[in-house]
Amino acid sequence: MPSLFRRLGMTSHCSPLRRRLTASGLEDAESLMRLAVQRGCRYYRDTVTGTVVDPGTDRVPNEELAIGLLHGSWEWSPAALRMGAAMLGARDNEPSKLLRLARMERAETLVRELAKIGRSIEPTHPLWSYLLHELPDRGPIPGGVLPHPTRFMAMTGITREGRGIRSQWIRPEVVRG
């Protein structure tokens, strides 16, 4: 299976983030997906099995986990992309850290595309507007690289307000220690 970079028509680069993740015991996308589930992406708990030692958010913050899951050097994986998108929207993320990491790891186009999808689902959420304002528009991502936009959201049919579709970005639940 080709890497995400290859599917995007890009070349790989020497990644400081990948080196840090590997040094923290997170050597592949599978271990990052396990960590994402442990950190609250319970929506995807049936996607991966097993656990991984969590190095802690001081060593691997959620912003790094998000960009790590979206990293172009891994084998292309819709599940990793979906979990990376969920972690991108984690409630405590600092948008400026996400922006810096996206630039450093050549993920600007991917993060911008996810921000477009996020804004279409949550038009008033400030994260999506910030990322769209700060990241350059380098054109569309080739078809078939990203999962369908509905794969990044949860939709309900009946809410307390009555019948009707309500969509929200899938993001990690807050994990209580």
Stockholm file with secondary structure:
# STOCKHOLM 1.0

chainA/1-177         MPSLFRRLGMTSHCSPLRRRLTASGLEDAESLMRLAVQRGCRYYRDTVTGTVVDPGTDRVPNEELAIGLLHGSWEWSPAALRMGAAMLGARDNEPSKLLRLARMERAETLVRELAKIGRSIEPTHPLWSYLLHELPDRGPIPGGVLPHPTRFMAMTGITREGRGIRSQWIRPEVVRG
#=GR chainA/1-177 SS CCBHHHHTTCCCCCCHHHHHHHHTTCCSHHHHHHHHHHTTCGGGTTTCCSCCCCCCTTTSCHHHHHHHHTCTTSBCCHHHHHHHHHHHTCTTCCHHHHHHHHHHTTCHHHHHHHHHHHHHHCTTCHHHHHHHHHSCCCCCCCTTSSCCGGGGEEEEEEETTEEEEEEEECCCCCCCC
#=GC SS_cons         CCBHHHHTTCCCCCCHHHHHHHHTTCCSHHHHHHHHHHTTCGGGTTTCCSCCCCCCTTTSCHHHHHHHHTCTTSBCCHHHHHHHHHHHTCTTCCHHHHHHHHHHTTCHHHHHHHHHHHHHHCTTCHHHHHHHHHSCCCCCCCTTSSCCGGGGEEEEEEETTEEEEEEEECCCCCCCC
//
